[in-house]
Amino acid sequence: MKRSVMIWAVTAIVYLGVVIAGYSVYANMNPKTDEQTNHTEEEENMNHQHSHGNHVTNTASEVTPKVSYVNGVITIELKDKNNQVPELEVSHEKFMHFIVVSSDLKQYHHLHPGKKSDGIYQQKASLADNSYKAFVDIKPKGLQYSVAPIEFHVGETHHEHGDNNLFADTDFVKTINGQTVELISQPFAINKEMTLTFDMKGATPEPYLGALGHVVILDENGEKYIHVHPAADDQTVFKTQFDKPGIYKIWAEFKFEGQVNVYPFVIKVK
């Protein structure tokens, strides 16, 4: 009996040794590289980045903003496709960039409404009687979103958008609050990357909302919205593209000595 137990124990030990030795040989012949180890993690990170790359123009929106103006207060209500309140990510130092233009494209406001409650943002603003279009520029977390014009009216005076008699500028040098800026660009054409260079005439703008400047562009009907940031952190150079010919208005925002100047330019794209 003792001898059979001893034989069984020796056999078990030998078998275990063979298994361990075999696994060691397999591991040495098939080493797991760092690239293999990190592959899954990298894929997860890429998927995460892709799912949040949702601040895109001309795509189906999963968030619907509502805009109202009562007693000098603009109210924006946000709901997603499931009638829930979307979570917003910070974009250029703010949760919301709110652009308002009048029907004649003469009045322009770049505002940053504050959060009043879940899904409700408000901003005090003194708007003259007119028709306006608002552009709620946000970055909802994990949701597709496209900025679209939202029309609202102040007072009894209503004007049709597009009835604005815009003519392309012949002089692209503008002076606001004593600071001159010149827009330099090649002829404006469709379906071609356009470079907009703003000459500060020796001055250096201060950082404003995480950049050296901001450029907002609308077509003459106030329908096509383009919001452009500098192509580099240390340059006032912007790149954009137009997909339709026509008259467009540009508002270029630069900050000097603590004050934000807005430089308007009217261009014709052929």
Residue frames as qw, qx, qy, qz and C-alpha x, y, z in Angstrom:
[[0.000, 0.886, 0.463, 0.000, 0.00, 0.00, 0.00],
 [0.297, -0.807, 0.106, 0.499, 2.78, 2.39, 0.91],
 [0.432, -0.159, 0.588, 0.665, 4.65, 1.54, -2.27],
 [0.254, 0.594, 0.658, 0.386, 1.59, 2.26, -4.49],
 [0.116, -0.942, -0.252, 0.189, 1.03, 5.61, -2.75],
 [0.395, -0.616, 0.328, 0.598, 4.66, 6.52, -3.29],
 [0.407, 0.156, 0.674, 0.597, 4.49, 5.57, -6.98],
 [0.122, 0.806, 0.553, 0.172, 1.33, 7.69, -7.40],
 [0.242, -0.897, -0.048, 0.366, 2.97, 10.70, -5.72],
 [0.427, -0.371, 0.498, 0.658, 6.10, 10.45, -7.87],
 [0.335, 0.425, 0.700, 0.467, 3.96, 10.15, -11.01],
 [0.001, 0.913, 0.407, -0.030, 1.97, 13.26, -10.05],
 [0.328, -0.774, 0.167, 0.515, 5.12, 15.27, -9.41],
 [0.431, -0.088, 0.632, 0.638, 6.62, 14.20, -12.74],
 [0.236, 0.646, 0.655, 0.312, 3.39, 15.09, -14.58],
 [0.125, -0.943, -0.209, 0.227, 3.27, 18.53, -12.92],
 [0.408, -0.565, 0.374, 0.612, 6.87, 19.13, -13.86],
 [0.394, 0.222, 0.689, 0.566, 6.15, 18.26, -17.49],
 [0.101, 0.844, 0.515, 0.113, 3.19, 20.70, -17.59],
 [0.247, -0.891, 0.018, 0.380, 5.25, 23.55, -16.11],
 [0.448, -0.331, 0.539, 0.631, 8.15, 22.87, -18.44],
 [0.350, 0.460, 0.689, 0.438, 5.84, 22.77, -21.46],
 [0.007, 0.935, 0.352, -0.047, 4.20, 26.11, -20.55],
 [0.356, -0.744, 0.223, 0.520, 7.62, 27.72, -20.07],
 [0.442, -0.025, 0.643, 0.625, 8.76, 26.55, -23.51],
 [0.215, 0.699, 0.620, 0.285, 5.52, 27.89, -25.10],
 [0.157, -0.940, -0.174, 0.246, 5.87, 31.27, -23.33],
 [0.408, -0.555, 0.396, 0.607, 9.47, 31.64, -24.47],
 [0.365, 0.165, 0.707, 0.583, 8.58, 30.77, -28.06],
 [0.004, 0.691, 0.547, 0.473, 5.55, 33.15, -28.09],
 [0.279, -0.262, -0.384, 0.840, 6.52, 36.22, -26.04],
 [0.056, 0.844, 0.532, 0.030, 3.79, 38.82, -25.57],
 [0.406, 0.261, 0.029, 0.875, 5.12, 42.11, -26.88],
 [0.027, -0.362, -0.367, 0.857, 4.32, 45.51, -25.41],
 [0.281, 0.073, -0.394, -0.872, 2.43, 46.32, -28.61],
 [0.444, -0.268, -0.811, -0.272, 0.20, 43.25, -28.11],
 [0.286, -0.369, -0.695, 0.546, -0.28, 44.07, -24.46],
 [0.038, 0.400, 0.200, -0.894, -1.35, 47.65, -25.19],
 [0.028, -0.150, -0.692, -0.706, -3.34, 46.93, -28.35],
 [0.205, -0.614, -0.758, -0.083, -6.70, 46.54, -26.65],
 [0.252, -0.665, -0.321, 0.626, -6.15, 49.61, -24.51],
 [0.114, -0.257, 0.336, 0.899, -5.15, 51.66, -27.56],
 [0.093, -0.348, -0.763, -0.536, -8.23, 50.49, -29.46],
 [0.238, -0.701, -0.638, 0.212, -10.43, 51.50, -26.53],
 [0.214, -0.565, -0.064, 0.795, -8.79, 54.92, -26.40],
 [0.043, -0.034, 0.557, 0.829, -9.24, 55.39, -30.15],
 [0.166, -0.525, -0.783, -0.289, -12.87, 54.37, -29.94],
 [0.262, -0.694, -0.462, 0.486, -13.34, 56.76, -27.04],
 [0.144, -0.402, 0.181, 0.886, -11.79, 59.63, -28.97],
 [0.031, -0.173, -0.711, -0.681, -13.85, 58.82, -32.06],
 [0.190, -0.620, -0.760, -0.041, -17.10, 58.71, -30.14],
 [0.216, -0.759, -0.294, 0.539, -16.42, 62.16, -28.73],
 [0.224, -0.162, 0.389, 0.879, -15.38, 63.69, -32.02],
 [0.168, 0.588, 0.789, 0.058, -18.95, 64.88, -32.41],
 [0.047, 0.754, 0.157, -0.636, -18.73, 68.63, -32.85],
 [0.344, 0.038, 0.677, 0.649, -19.30, 68.44, -36.60],
 [0.370, 0.435, 0.025, -0.820, -21.16, 70.76, -38.96],
 [0.601, 0.304, -0.457, -0.581, -23.54, 69.33, -41.56],
 [0.268, 0.022, -0.962, 0.046, -24.31, 66.13, -39.71],
 [0.527, -0.541, -0.545, -0.363, -27.50, 64.84, -38.11],
 [0.090, -0.470, 0.478, -0.737, -28.01, 66.40, -34.69],
 [0.532, -0.321, -0.780, 0.072, -28.91, 64.41, -31.61],
 [0.222, -0.445, -0.473, 0.728, -29.39, 67.56, -29.53],
 [0.084, 0.688, 0.493, 0.525, -32.10, 70.16, -30.13],
 [0.214, -0.197, -0.347, 0.892, -31.72, 73.67, -28.69],
 [0.009, -0.804, -0.552, -0.220, -34.66, 76.02, -28.13],
 [0.321, 0.013, -0.133, 0.938, -34.08, 79.77, -27.91],
 [0.111, -0.833, -0.518, -0.159, -36.33, 82.47, -26.47],
 [0.286, 0.181, -0.176, 0.924, -35.92, 86.15, -25.56],
 [0.349, -0.761, -0.510, -0.195, -38.05, 87.67, -22.82],
 [0.367, -0.929, -0.048, -0.021, -37.50, 90.94, -20.92],
 [0.119, 0.872, -0.468, 0.085, -33.87, 91.27, -21.96],
 [0.516, -0.421, 0.743, -0.058, -32.92, 87.67, -21.15],
 [0.627, 0.347, -0.604, -0.349, -31.99, 85.01, -23.70],
 [0.700, -0.267, 0.602, -0.278, -32.87, 81.48, -22.60],
 [0.509, 0.380, -0.715, -0.291, -31.51, 78.34, -24.26],
 [0.798, -0.205, 0.455, -0.340, -33.00, 74.95, -23.45],
 [0.285, 0.457, -0.809, -0.235, -31.15, 71.79, -24.48],
 [0.835, -0.057, 0.441, -0.324, -32.66, 68.32, -24.92],
 [0.104, -0.353, 0.853, 0.370, -31.17, 65.27, -26.58],
 [0.439, 0.025, -0.695, -0.570, -32.87, 62.72, -28.86],
 [0.421, -0.302, -0.849, 0.102, -34.24, 60.90, -25.79],
 [0.299, -0.797, -0.230, -0.472, -35.61, 64.12, -24.29],
 [0.742, -0.501, -0.209, 0.393, -32.82, 64.06, -21.72],
 [0.067, -0.976, 0.171, 0.119, -30.42, 66.83, -20.72],
 [0.842, 0.387, -0.193, 0.323, -27.12, 66.41, -22.58],
 [0.622, -0.640, 0.073, 0.445, -23.78, 66.77, -20.82],
 [0.448, 0.884, -0.079, 0.108, -21.60, 69.45, -22.40],
 [0.797, -0.133, -0.002, 0.590, -17.83, 69.44, -22.80],
 [0.147, -0.832, 0.059, 0.532, -15.73, 72.58, -22.56],
 [0.670, 0.463, 0.333, 0.476, -14.79, 74.00, -25.94],
 [0.331, 0.484, -0.037, 0.809, -12.37, 76.94, -26.01],
 [0.132, 0.073, -0.548, 0.823, -12.84, 77.61, -22.30],
 [0.479, 0.020, 0.198, -0.855, -16.66, 77.70, -22.42],
 [0.417, 0.198, 0.877, -0.132, -19.51, 75.22, -22.33],
 [0.418, 0.699, 0.577, 0.062, -21.47, 77.29, -24.82],
 [0.161, -0.214, 0.252, 0.930, -20.66, 79.83, -27.52],
 [0.287, 0.684, 0.650, -0.165, -23.84, 81.65, -28.52],
 [0.208, -0.067, 0.363, 0.906, -23.73, 83.69, -31.72],
 [0.255, 0.726, 0.575, -0.277, -26.57, 86.13, -32.49],
 [0.201, -0.050, 0.381, 0.901, -26.91, 88.16, -35.70],
 [0.396, 0.505, 0.301, -0.705, -29.66, 90.49, -36.86],
 [0.719, 0.500, 0.482, -0.023, -31.54, 89.91, -40.10],
 [0.435, 0.894, -0.108, 0.004, -29.45, 92.53, -41.93],
 [0.883, 0.035, -0.162, 0.438, -26.24, 90.95, -40.57],
 [0.148, 0.765, -0.194, 0.596, -25.25, 94.30, -39.02],
 [0.538, -0.636, 0.375, -0.407, -25.65, 93.37, -35.35],
 [0.765, 0.195, -0.603, 0.116, -23.34, 90.64, -34.11],
 [0.509, -0.650, 0.399, -0.398, -22.96, 89.21, -30.61],
 [0.665, 0.167, -0.714, 0.142, -20.71, 86.41, -29.36],
 [0.528, -0.569, 0.263, -0.573, -22.05, 85.48, -25.93],
 [0.390, 0.148, -0.887, 0.199, -21.44, 82.77, -23.35],
 [0.643, -0.482, -0.142, -0.578, -24.69, 82.00, -21.48],
 [0.079, -0.365, 0.813, -0.447, -24.34, 80.62, -17.99],
 [0.389, -0.218, -0.888, -0.112, -26.02, 77.49, -16.67],
 [0.442, -0.387, 0.120, -0.801, -29.24, 78.33, -14.83],
 [0.757, -0.173, 0.529, -0.342, -30.33, 74.74, -14.17],
 [0.535, -0.071, 0.800, 0.260, -30.03, 71.34, -15.85],
 [0.412, 0.418, 0.689, 0.425, -30.32, 71.95, -19.58],
 [0.069, 0.938, 0.330, 0.082, -31.15, 75.65, -19.16],
 [0.538, -0.104, 0.020, 0.836, -28.68, 78.43, -20.01],
 [0.060, 0.925, 0.375, -0.027, -29.34, 82.16, -19.79],
 [0.483, -0.004, 0.083, 0.871, -27.72, 85.42, -20.86],
 [0.078, 0.823, 0.308, -0.471, -28.78, 89.03, -20.38],
 [0.395, 0.079, 0.471, 0.785, -28.67, 90.96, -23.65],
 [0.237, 0.655, 0.230, -0.679, -30.09, 94.24, -24.89],
 [0.345, 0.160, 0.739, 0.556, -31.38, 93.54, -28.38],
 [0.271, 0.275, -0.067, -0.920, -33.13, 96.13, -30.56],
 [0.723, 0.366, 0.423, -0.406, -36.45, 95.24, -32.18],
 [0.352, 0.548, -0.628, -0.427, -35.60, 93.03, -35.12],
 [0.988, 0.048, -0.054, -0.139, -35.48, 89.48, -36.40],
 [0.177, -0.715, 0.676, -0.018, -32.45, 87.47, -35.33],
 [0.916, 0.128, -0.377, -0.055, -30.78, 84.19, -35.97],
 [0.498, -0.686, 0.503, -0.169, -29.00, 82.39, -33.16],
 [0.754, 0.342, -0.560, 0.038, -26.31, 79.73, -33.41],
 [0.733, -0.591, 0.278, -0.191, -25.85, 77.51, -30.35],
 [0.586, 0.553, -0.578, 0.129, -22.25, 76.33, -30.64],
 [0.669, -0.517, 0.441, -0.301, -21.77, 73.46, -28.16],
 [0.404, 0.369, -0.836, -0.050, -20.00, 70.12, -27.83],
 [0.826, -0.305, 0.129, -0.456, -22.39, 67.52, -26.33],
 [0.241, -0.470, 0.848, -0.045, -20.57, 64.57, -24.82],
 [0.332, 0.016, 0.942, 0.050, -21.03, 61.39, -26.84],
 [0.464, 0.645, 0.563, -0.228, -23.66, 62.88, -29.15],
 [0.413, 0.306, 0.455, 0.727, -23.67, 64.08, -32.74],
 [0.004, 0.807, 0.352, -0.475, -24.39, 67.78, -33.10],
 [0.413, 0.342, 0.381, 0.753, -24.58, 70.24, -35.96],
 [0.032, -0.436, -0.246, 0.865, -24.95, 73.99, -35.49],
 [0.148, 0.522, 0.689, 0.481, -28.09, 75.23, -37.23],
 [0.051, -0.234, 0.038, -0.970, -29.74, 78.69, -37.33],
 [0.145, -0.558, -0.785, 0.227, -32.59, 79.32, -34.90],
 [0.025, 0.457, 0.223, 0.861, -34.76, 82.31, -35.72],
 [0.241, -0.621, -0.643, 0.378, -36.41, 84.47, -33.07],
 [0.103, 0.695, 0.276, 0.656, -37.94, 87.94, -32.95],
 [0.295, -0.343, -0.448, 0.771, -37.65, 90.91, -30.63],
 [0.190, 0.406, 0.131, -0.884, -40.53, 93.38, -30.58],
 [0.629, 0.555, 0.439, -0.322, -43.00, 93.87, -33.41],
 [0.358, 0.771, -0.373, -0.372, -40.49, 94.65, -36.15],
 [0.821, -0.052, 0.551, 0.140, -39.72, 91.61, -38.29],
 [0.325, 0.731, -0.429, -0.419, -37.37, 91.54, -41.24],
 [0.976, 0.218, 0.014, -0.024, -36.58, 88.75, -43.66],
 [0.570, -0.537, 0.484, 0.390, -33.08, 87.35, -43.46],
 [0.598, 0.211, 0.567, 0.525, -31.21, 87.80, -46.69],
 [0.198, 0.874, 0.315, 0.313, -32.76, 91.19, -47.40],
 [0.578, -0.677, -0.040, 0.453, -29.55, 92.89, -46.32],
 [0.417, 0.904, -0.046, 0.079, -28.04, 94.55, -49.42],
 [0.660, -0.565, 0.348, 0.352, -24.56, 93.23, -48.74],
 [0.623, 0.758, -0.190, 0.048, -21.79, 94.16, -51.13],
 [0.889, -0.063, -0.112, 0.440, -18.30, 92.69, -51.15],
 [0.331, -0.855, 0.101, 0.386, -15.64, 94.92, -49.60],
 [0.667, 0.676, -0.107, 0.294, -13.05, 96.52, -51.83],
 [0.078, 0.692, -0.515, 0.500, -10.96, 97.59, -48.85],
 [0.843, -0.266, -0.466, 0.027, -9.93, 94.83, -46.43],
 [0.358, 0.156, -0.479, 0.786, -8.29, 97.17, -43.92],
 [0.451, -0.721, -0.419, -0.318, -10.43, 97.83, -40.84],
 [0.217, 0.288, -0.519, 0.775, -9.73, 99.94, -37.75],
 [0.594, -0.618, -0.449, -0.251, -11.65, 99.27, -34.52],
 [0.605, -0.789, -0.051, 0.097, -10.90, 101.14, -31.26],
 [0.054, -0.903, 0.403, 0.142, -7.68, 102.49, -32.74],
 [0.509, -0.339, 0.763, 0.212, -6.31, 99.05, -33.75],
 [0.581, 0.529, -0.321, -0.528, -5.99, 98.27, -37.46],
 [0.620, -0.089, 0.777, 0.064, -6.30, 94.77, -38.92],
 [0.453, 0.487, -0.432, -0.609, -6.04, 93.78, -42.58],
 [0.854, 0.098, 0.492, -0.140, -7.49, 90.62, -44.12],
 [0.176, 0.587, -0.662, -0.431, -5.16, 89.05, -46.68],
 [0.721, 0.101, 0.677, -0.108, -6.32, 86.15, -48.84],
 [0.136, -0.052, 0.749, 0.646, -6.19, 84.75, -52.33],
 [0.472, -0.054, -0.313, -0.822, -9.37, 85.12, -54.48],
 [0.522, -0.049, 0.690, -0.499, -12.24, 83.34, -52.74],
 [0.512, 0.184, -0.675, -0.500, -13.31, 80.17, -54.54],
 [0.856, -0.216, 0.152, -0.444, -15.53, 77.18, -53.75],
 [1.000, -0.011, 0.014, 0.017, -14.35, 73.67, -52.91],
 [0.630, 0.473, -0.324, 0.524, -10.83, 74.82, -52.17],
 [0.603, -0.548, -0.351, 0.462, -9.05, 75.30, -48.87],
 [0.165, 0.848, 0.049, 0.501, -8.82, 79.04, -48.29],
 [0.589, -0.216, -0.378, 0.681, -6.24, 80.69, -46.04],
 [0.111, -0.919, -0.204, -0.317, -7.33, 83.83, -44.21],
 [0.613, -0.053, -0.299, 0.730, -4.38, 85.78, -42.85],
 [0.185, -0.942, -0.259, -0.109, -4.99, 88.75, -40.57],
 [0.524, 0.338, -0.222, 0.749, -2.19, 91.31, -40.47],
 [0.441, -0.738, -0.432, 0.272, -2.10, 92.97, -37.04],
 [0.258, 0.865, -0.034, 0.428, 0.09, 95.85, -38.28],
 [0.307, 0.501, -0.559, 0.585, 2.80, 95.17, -35.73],
 [0.538, -0.421, 0.372, -0.628, 0.51, 94.50, -32.77],
 [0.277, 0.071, -0.957, 0.049, 0.18, 91.18, -30.99],
 [0.630, -0.421, -0.237, -0.608, -3.31, 90.10, -29.91],
 [0.321, -0.370, 0.731, -0.474, -3.85, 88.66, -26.46],
 [0.124, -0.104, -0.983, -0.087, -5.08, 85.08, -25.99],
 [0.511, 0.007, 0.122, -0.851, -8.85, 85.03, -26.15],
 [0.889, 0.028, 0.184, -0.418, -10.90, 81.92, -25.33],
 [0.818, -0.212, 0.508, 0.168, -7.87, 79.70, -25.69],
 [0.680, 0.396, 0.383, 0.484, -6.70, 81.11, -29.03],
 [0.283, -0.222, 0.093, 0.929, -5.23, 84.24, -30.63],
 [0.340, 0.190, -0.137, -0.911, -8.55, 84.92, -32.30],
 [0.432, 0.328, 0.829, -0.138, -11.87, 83.57, -33.51],
 [0.183, 0.174, -0.453, -0.855, -13.53, 83.88, -36.91],
 [0.451, 0.406, 0.735, -0.301, -17.25, 83.42, -37.55],
 [0.080, 0.154, -0.567, -0.805, -18.56, 83.34, -41.13],
 [0.482, 0.446, 0.660, -0.365, -22.16, 83.40, -42.40],
 [0.253, 0.312, 0.640, 0.656, -23.61, 83.39, -45.88],
 [0.115, -0.156, -0.067, -0.979, -25.87, 86.33, -46.80],
 [0.604, -0.379, -0.472, -0.519, -28.99, 84.35, -45.85],
 [0.370, -0.515, 0.547, -0.547, -27.68, 83.59, -42.39],
 [0.956, -0.034, -0.061, -0.286, -27.93, 79.84, -42.99],
 [0.860, 0.239, -0.321, 0.318, -24.39, 78.57, -43.49],
 [0.457, -0.860, 0.201, -0.111, -22.42, 78.86, -40.23],
 [0.806, 0.284, -0.331, 0.400, -18.64, 78.49, -40.05],
 [0.468, -0.863, 0.181, -0.062, -16.62, 78.96, -36.84],
 [0.804, 0.408, -0.271, 0.338, -12.88, 78.86, -37.42],
 [0.599, -0.763, 0.135, 0.203, -9.91, 78.85, -35.03],
 [0.117, 0.831, -0.504, -0.206, -6.29, 79.71, -35.85],
 [0.895, 0.302, -0.329, -0.016, -4.28, 77.11, -37.73],
 [0.650, 0.134, -0.502, 0.554, -1.43, 77.54, -35.21],
 [0.478, -0.688, -0.443, 0.320, -1.18, 78.75, -31.61],
 [0.379, -0.531, 0.027, 0.757, 1.15, 81.60, -32.47],
 [0.129, 0.037, 0.518, 0.845, -0.39, 82.85, -35.73],
 [0.424, 0.457, 0.360, -0.694, -3.49, 84.77, -36.80],
 [0.276, 0.249, -0.726, -0.578, -3.94, 82.50, -39.80],
 [0.639, 0.145, 0.576, -0.490, -7.22, 80.66, -40.38],
 [0.079, 0.130, -0.846, -0.510, -8.14, 77.94, -42.88],
 [0.546, 0.317, 0.559, -0.537, -11.63, 77.22, -44.13],
 [0.130, 0.061, 0.815, 0.561, -13.58, 76.11, -47.18],
 [0.478, 0.325, 0.172, -0.798, -16.73, 77.28, -48.98],
 [0.383, 0.140, 0.894, 0.184, -18.99, 74.82, -50.77],
 [0.310, 0.748, 0.575, 0.113, -21.29, 77.35, -52.44],
 [0.315, 0.269, 0.115, 0.903, -20.68, 80.63, -54.27],
 [0.222, -0.828, -0.463, -0.224, -22.19, 83.86, -53.00],
 [0.005, -0.717, 0.256, -0.649, -21.77, 86.72, -50.56],
 [0.724, -0.365, -0.520, 0.269, -20.46, 85.91, -47.08],
 [0.161, -0.873, 0.178, -0.425, -19.82, 88.04, -44.02],
 [0.718, 0.036, -0.523, 0.458, -16.82, 87.47, -41.77],
 [0.397, -0.869, 0.095, -0.279, -16.49, 88.60, -38.16],
 [0.712, 0.229, -0.480, 0.458, -12.91, 88.33, -36.93],
 [0.549, -0.818, -0.065, -0.161, -12.46, 88.67, -33.16],
 [0.656, 0.253, -0.394, 0.592, -9.15, 89.75, -31.63],
 [0.527, -0.800, -0.262, 0.117, -8.34, 90.95, -28.14],
 [0.470, 0.455, -0.195, 0.731, -6.10, 93.97, -27.51],
 [0.039, 0.275, -0.438, 0.855, -5.36, 95.46, -24.07],
 [0.154, 0.182, 0.814, -0.530, -8.20, 93.51, -22.48],
 [0.516, 0.458, 0.198, -0.697, -10.82, 94.53, -25.06],
 [0.527, 0.189, 0.784, 0.270, -12.24, 92.27, -27.77],
 [0.269, 0.496, -0.220, -0.795, -12.54, 93.98, -31.15],
 [0.650, 0.345, 0.677, 0.002, -14.81, 92.54, -33.83],
 [0.008, 0.458, -0.455, -0.764, -13.69, 93.23, -37.41],
 [0.695, 0.453, 0.496, -0.258, -16.39, 92.75, -40.09],
 [0.036, -0.375, 0.652, 0.658, -15.52, 91.86, -43.67],
 [0.756, 0.429, 0.316, -0.381, -17.84, 91.11, -46.61],
 [0.198, -0.389, 0.768, 0.468, -16.46, 88.80, -49.29],
 [0.780, 0.377, -0.073, -0.493, -17.67, 87.29, -52.54],
 [0.511, -0.255, 0.810, 0.133, -16.98, 83.62, -53.19],
 [0.585, 0.482, -0.332, -0.561, -16.98, 82.48, -56.82]]
